């Protein structure tokens, strides 16, 4: 049990620092954002499982030789009001830490999801007051604002596409259609769910720099995925021109923060993917335009298979480390 706890702790450390740092700095995820997004989810899931599992296994060492039997023995002793004579403070502290960390992460996910839904409802209410319907585009509303803004707000029975007057003046009809296709791709691919999950991870561990790095990396990847979905139905040239025009129009001459949805309505509503900083906004636009205009060969299937296999292995490995001794 001690060897399992130590191995899980090493895995948790690797997934908390060196692995995400290397992945965030790599260039290949921009060629295959779907596979990279799966890998980021696997890192987050396996990292959390390893952290909690390491503490749990270490804390249950006095109760048995494998996790399932030790957990059963601990439950029995807990209700009986007794502890093994060799259980010490550090093991009980680790056990309490595992429970508290698991509950903290779960409750923070619930809290973040609830806040996102509440903000979405509030945002919908504001849209009814501050925007006008666009008759020629069902499900689309226009806000009277000079900044070029476009986003899709998920909801039932259908999503709402929001455009600004500034965007309508800036883009041609074809470019506008490309932007709308991109924004609707976010909703059809349920990117808001991923944003909530990684936002919950970041808010649960604010002292954890890699959580912020992961949130920003995932933000760019879902933009690239939405571009891939959009260019199935619209011109790649129109989409790249629209991205470049909006980025240039939103970048102020004085070098301050760019104008985004953040300056029009509530920025943190689910469905509004706003970069964390002006630098991130510029990097996202540059990366999108470069990718849309790149004529390089797509990523090799072998690389995609390797990434997906690695993501699966990351989730399976800590699971086997936790349950393996019992299975044997």
PEMO-V52759 format. One record per residue. RES is the residue in one letter. OMEGA is omega in whole degrees, -180 to 180 (NA if undefined). Layout:
res=<RES & RES>
omega=<OMEGA & OMEGA>
This chain:
res=<X & X & X & X & X & X & X & X & X & X & X & X & X & X & X & X & X & X & X & X & X & X & X & X & X & X & X & X & X & X & X & X & X & X & X & X & X & X & X & X & X & X & X & X & X & X & X & X & X & X & X & X & X & X & X & X & X & X & X & X & X & X & X & X & X & X & X & X & X & X & X & X & X & X & X & X & X & X & X & X & X & X & X & X & X & X & X & X & X & X & X & X & X & X & X & X & X & X & X & X & X & X & X & X & X & X & X & X & X & X & X & X & X & X & X & X & X & X & X & X & X & X & X & X & X & X & X & X & X & X & X & X & X & X & X & X & X & X & X & X & X & X & X & X & X & X & X & X & X & X & X & X & X & X & X & X & X & X & X & X & X & X & X & X & X & X & X & X & X & X & X & X & X & X & X & X & X & X & X & X & X & X & X & X & X & X & X & X & X & X & X & X & X & X & X & X & X & X & X & X & X & X & X & X & X & X & X & X & X & X & X & X & X & X & X & X & X & X & X & X & X & X & X & X & X & X & X & X & X & X & X & X & X & X & X & X & X & X & X & X & X & X & X & X & X & X & X & X & X & X & X & X & X & X & X & X & X & X & X & X & X & X & X & X & X & X & X & X & X & X & X & X & X & X & X & X & X & X & X & X & X & X & X & X & X & X & X & X & X & X & X & X & X & X & X & X & X & X & X & X & X & X & X & X & X & X & X & X & X & X & X & X & X & X & X & X & X & X & X & X & X & X & X & X & X & X & X & X>
omega=<180 & 179 & 179 & 180 & 180 & 179 & 178 & 178 & 178 & 178 & 178 & 178 & -179 & -179 & 179 & -176 & -170 & -177 & 178 & 179 & 179 & -179 & -179 & -179 & -178 & 179 & -175 & 180 & 179 & 177 & -178 & -174 & 180 & 179 & 179 & 179 & 175 & -180 & 178 & 178 & 179 & 179 & -180 & -178 & -179 & 178 & 178 & 179 & -179 & 179 & -179 & -178 & 179 & 178 & -177 & -179 & 179 & -179 & -177 & -179 & -178 & -172 & 180 & -176 & 175 & -171 & -178 & -179 & 179 & 178 & 177 & 179 & 179 & 179 & 179 & 180 & -179 & 180 & 178 & 178 & 179 & 177 & 176 & -176 & -178 & 177 & -178 & -175 & -175 & 178 & 178 & 177 & 179 & 179 & 177 & 178 & 178 & -180 & -178 & 180 & 179 & 179 & 180 & -180 & -179 & -180 & 179 & 176 & 178 & -179 & -180 & 179 & -180 & 179 & 180 & 179 & 178 & 179 & 178 & 179 & 178 & 180 & 178 & 179 & 178 & 179 & 179 & -178 & -169 & -178 & 180 & 177 & 179 & -172 & -177 & 178 & -180 & 180 & -179 & 178 & -176 & 175 & -177 & -178 & -176 & -179 & 177 & -175 & 174 & 174 & 179 & -179 & -179 & 180 & 179 & 3 & 178 & -179 & 177 & 176 & -177 & 178 & 176 & 176 & 178 & 179 & -180 & 178 & -174 & -170 & 172 & -179 & -180 & 179 & 178 & 178 & 179 & 179 & -180 & 178 & 178 & -177 & 179 & 176 & 177 & -177 & -178 & 178 & 175 & 179 & 180 & 178 & 178 & 180 & 178 & -178 & -179 & 173 & 178 & 178 & -179 & -179 & 178 & -178 & -176 & 179 & -172 & -174 & -176 & 178 & 176 & 179 & 179 & 180 & -180 & 179 & 179 & 178 & 178 & -178 & -180 & 173 & 180 & 177 & 178 & 175 & 180 & 179 & -177 & -174 & 169 & -176 & -180 & -179 & 178 & 179 & 179 & -180 & -180 & 178 & -180 & 179 & -179 & -179 & 180 & 179 & 180 & 180 & -178 & -180 & -178 & -178 & -177 & 178 & 179 & -178 & 179 & 178 & 180 & 175 & 180 & -178 & -176 & 178 & -177 & -171 & -171 & 179 & 177 & 180 & 177 & -175 & -176 & 177 & -175 & -175 & 175 & 178 & 179 & 180 & 179 & 180 & 179 & -179 & 179 & -179 & -179 & -180 & -180 & -179 & -179 & -179 & -178 & 179 & -180 & -180 & 179 & -179 & -178 & 178 & -180 & 178 & 179 & 179 & 180 & 180 & -179 & 177 & 177 & 178 & 178 & -180 & 180 & -180 & -177 & -174 & 179 & 177 & 178 & 178 & 179 & -174 & -176 & -179 & 179 & -180 & 178 & NA>
